[in-house]
């Protein structure tokens, strides 16, 4: 079916179901026919599998972290390396605490923007949580990665990743 064919994360599949229900309410139709004709959704940065070992998501709050933790289990079925950074007004501690059971190491994607959490504060949070960390430099083929944070994080990663792919 559509969800499996286009590798939609569970929480995105739920969103699609809600949209289809609304569509059916407004315009009576056959849901299966709609799905058969629906083109792949272009959800750049929303639980996007860039390669078999790199997943990227622009979520950055506890609710998205909970949903993503389940998706990590489904996609990788093993602990991942988290490439991370966030805005200073986000609850980095709670987000990282939620993801901790599926994370074996955090790689901090350095960003130079006044809205981004200070590096020393982020390191302190990681130390408090007992998470191993380093600064992000490059990807290794034998690791599974989640790139997680704001669109600023995703954009910075896409820039580095695209150069490597070209």
C-alpha positions in Angstrom: 0.0 0.0 0.0 1.0 3.7 -0.3 2.5 4.0 3.2 4.9 1.0 2.7 5.6 1.8 -0.9 6.8 5.4 -0.1 8.4 4.5 3.3 6.3 6.9 5.4 7.1 7.0 9.1 4.3 6.0 11.4 3.6 9.5 12.5 3.5 10.8 8.9 1.1 7.9 8.0 -1.2 9.0 10.8 -1.1 12.6 9.4 -2.0 11.2 6.0 -4.9 9.3 7.4 -6.3 12.5 9.0 -5.9 14.4 5.8 -7.7 11.6 3.9 -10.6 11.6 6.4 -11.0 15.4 6.0 -10.8 15.0 2.2 -13.5 12.2 2.3 -15.7 14.4 4.5 -15.5 17.3 2.1 -15.6 15.4 -1.1 -16.9 11.8 -1.0 -14.5 9.5 -2.7 -12.8 6.1 -2.7 -9.8 6.3 -0.4 -8.0 3.5 -2.2 -8.4 5.3 -5.5 -7.0 8.5 -4.0 -4.0 6.7 -2.6 -3.5 4.9 -5.9 -3.2 8.2 -7.7 -1.4 10.1 -5.0 2.1 11.0 -6.1 5.0 10.6 -3.5 4.9 13.3 -0.9 7.8 15.6 -1.1 8.5 16.0 2.7 12.1 17.2 2.7 13.5 16.9 6.1 10.5 15.1 7.7 11.8 11.7 8.6 13.6 11.5 5.3 15.8 8.5 4.6 18.7 10.0 2.6 20.4 6.7 2.3 20.1 3.3 4.0 22.1 4.6 7.0 21.1 8.3 7.2 17.7 9.5 8.4 17.1 13.2 8.8 14.2 14.9 10.7 13.6 18.6 11.4 11.7 17.9 14.6 13.1 19.6 17.7 10.7 19.1 20.6 9.9 16.3 23.1 6.7 15.2 21.2 8.7 14.7 17.9 11.5 13.0 19.8 9.1 10.4 21.2 7.7 9.7 17.7 11.2 9.6 16.2 12.5 7.2 18.8 9.9 4.6 17.6 10.8 5.3 14.0 14.6 4.7 14.8 13.7 1.3 16.2 11.6 0.4 13.2 14.1 1.7 10.5 17.5 0.7 12.1 16.6 -1.7 14.9 19.9 -0.7 16.6 21.3 2.3 18.4 22.3 5.2 16.1 24.7 8.0 16.0 22.8 11.3 16.5 24.0 14.3 14.6 22.5 17.1 16.6 22.2 20.8 17.5 19.2 23.0 18.5 18.0 26.5 19.2 18.7 27.7 22.7 15.0 28.1 23.4 14.3 24.3 22.9 14.4 21.8 25.7 17.6 20.0 24.6 17.8 18.1 27.9 14.3 16.5 27.6 14.7 15.8 23.8 18.1 14.1 24.4 16.8 12.2 27.4 14.0 10.8 25.3 16.3 9.7 22.5 19.0 8.4 24.8 17.9 4.7 24.8 18.4 4.6 21.0 21.6 6.7 20.8 25.1 5.4 21.2 26.9 8.7 20.5 26.1 12.3 19.7 28.0 14.2 17.1 27.4 18.0 17.5 26.9 19.8 14.2 28.5 23.1 14.9 26.5 26.1 13.8 27.3 29.8 14.1 24.0 31.5 14.8 23.0 33.6 17.8 19.8 31.5 18.2 21.7 28.2 18.6 22.4 26.8 22.0 25.9 27.6 23.3 28.3 24.7 22.7 29.4 24.5 26.3 25.8 24.3 27.5 25.0 21.5 25.0 28.2 19.6 26.1 27.1 20.0 29.8 23.7 18.5 29.0 25.3 15.6 27.2 27.6 15.0 30.1 24.8 15.2 32.6 22.9 12.6 30.6 26.0 10.4 30.3 26.0 10.5 26.5 29.3 10.2 24.6 29.8 13.1 22.2 32.2 14.7 19.8 32.0 17.3 17.1 30.6 16.2 13.8 33.3 15.7 11.1 32.1 13.1 8.7 30.0 10.0 8.2 31.2 6.4 8.4 29.7 3.8 6.1 29.2 1.2 8.9 27.2 3.5 11.2 23.5 4.4 11.2 22.8 8.1 11.7 19.9 10.4 12.6 20.4 14.1 11.8 18.0 15.9 14.1 17.2 19.5 14.9 15.8 22.6 13.3 15.7 23.4 9.6 19.0 25.3 10.3 20.6 21.9 11.4 19.1 20.1 8.4 20.2 22.8 5.9 23.8 22.7 7.3 23.9 18.9 7.0 22.3 18.9 3.5 25.1 21.3 2.4 27.9 19.0 3.6 26.1 15.8 2.6 25.4 17.0 -1.0 29.0 18.0 -1.5 30.1 14.5 -0.5 27.5 12.9 -2.9 28.5 15.1 -5.9 
